[in-house]
Amino acid sequence: MTVYRGRFAPSPTGPLHAGSLAAALASWLDARAHQGQWLVRIEDVDVPRCVPGADTLILKQLADCGLHSDAPVVWQSRRVAHYEHALSQLHAQAWVYGCQCSRKAIESQWLAQGVLRERHQAWNYPGTCRHLHLTAESHGGGLAWRFRVEPGNVAWHDRWLGPQQQDVATEVGDFVLKRADGLWAYQLAVVVDDGLQGITDVVRGQDLADNTPRQMLLQRALGLPLPRYAHLPLVRDAQGEKLSKQQGAQALDTQDPLKCLNAAALHLGLAPQSGTVSDALLAWTRLIHSSHAKLKT
């Protein structure tokens, strides 16, 4: 039987807020309820957005709340060689191609056709460079590298949301694995790290659900196992917007860790606990292990 391995993978763009603690607690409890392991990974590949010292603060906030990684914490910025190897493998299998299109150029192309997008929605890549056979040498560098998406639905069963599917070719298009500025894209880095760390279960917020089919395509192309996924309801502010660092969500004050954990647990449908942090975590673990009332199988 495969040993359960879950993970919490925050980006150090600021301290944890209430929403990120709810995701951390849910993934930790799910791992404990399955007698599995829980790992922490700092996803800092988007270097310009990272805040100095935020990674240290995040780890302290988690520790204050009794959430400790069962293996040494890893930083994506130190794992570039793994991403290079994966990209080379995809190159050899003709899954990737060079792209010279800027975001502005993609937007302009769609606007010229009268196509509009919804708020927060990214522009679907129209495949402009797909058949140009651009190379870094011929182009003088500065190319992004995109994954070649084939038509058809990608389907999966989400432990929380139930049956899901997406036509990635239509809704997203060929997506970036390495940016023109040399930075690694989230999609490739997370897939490579989940594979290398043996992650069997991913528990995270619903805002990341539409990333899942892209990650599944990469997992299949790289010959990696597909984890199970559970995408949980988001913590929202008074205006109904999801809490996020970009929107100025208040940093989590872990001077009273039990108060923070009780708020996160309440969002997950679990009753608040009294006593120590350890007592609370044990009580919630036992409840989930016995009933799986919220973190579904």
C-alpha positions, 0 to 999 in steps of 0.5 A, a space after each residue: 500500500 502506498 504511504 500517504 504523503 501530503 504537502 503544504 506549499 506556500 509562496 513567500 510573498 508575505 506572511 500566512 493569513 487566515 485562508 492559508 492557515 485553513 489550507 495548511 490545517 486541512 492538509 495536515 489533518 488529512 495526512 494525520 487521519 491517513 497515518 501519513 506524512 505531511 511536508 512543507 515546501 516553499 514555492 519561491 520560483 517567482 523570485 520578484 514577488 517573494 518578500 525577504 524573510 517571509 519564508 522564515 515567518 511562514 515557518 514560524 507561524 506554522 510552528 506556533 500552530 503545531 504544524 511541523 513538516 515531517 521531512 526537511 523543508 525544501 525551497 524551489 529556488 534551490 531545485 533548478 537542476 530538477 526543472 531543467 532535467 524535466 524540461 529537457 525530457 519534454 523537449 526530447 519528446 516534442 512536448 514543448 516549443 519556443 514562444 516569443 509572444 508577450 502577454 500584451 501581444 496575446 491580449 492585443 490579438 484577442 482584443 482585435 477579434 473583439 474577444 473579452 475576458 472575465 475578471 481574473 481570467 487569463 488570456 487563452 494562448 492562441 498558438 501563434 508560435 506553435 509551428 514557427 520552430 523558434 530556437 533560443 539560438 536563432 532568436 537570440 534568447 528571450 523565448 518562453 517555453 510552452 507545453 503543447 496541449 492536445 484537444 480533448 477533456 482532462 477528467 478527474 475525481 476531486 475528493 471534495 468537488 466530485 467529478 471534474 473536467 476541463 478542455 485545456 486546449 480550449 480554455 487555456 491553450 499551450 501553457 508556459 513552463 519557463 518564462 522568457 525572463 528565465 524564471 520557472 513557471 509554477 505548473 512545471 515546478 509543482 509537478 516536478 516537486 510533487 513527483 520527486 517528493 512522492 506526494 500522493 494527495 494534494 489538499 488545497 483551495 478551490 482557486 487552484 482547481 483549474 490548475 489540476 488538468 494542466 498538472 495532470 497533462 505534465 504528470 502524464 508526459 513526464 511519466 509521474 504518478 497522479 496524486 489525488 486532489 481535494 480542493 476546499 472552499 476558500 476563506 472570503 472577506 466581507 465583500 465575498 472576495 477570497 483572502 489573498 496577500 495581493 488584496 491585502 489580507 491581514 497577516 495571521 497573528 499566532 500569539 494565540 495559536 489556538 484562536 487561529 486554529 479554531 477559526 481555521 477549523 470552523 471554516 472546515 466544518 470542525 467544532 472549536 476546541 479548548 485546551 492546548 494546541 496539541 489537544 485540539 489537533 489530536 481531537 480534530 484528527 480523531 474526528 476526521 479519521 473516524 468519519 471523514 465528515 469533511 475531508 472526503 475520500 
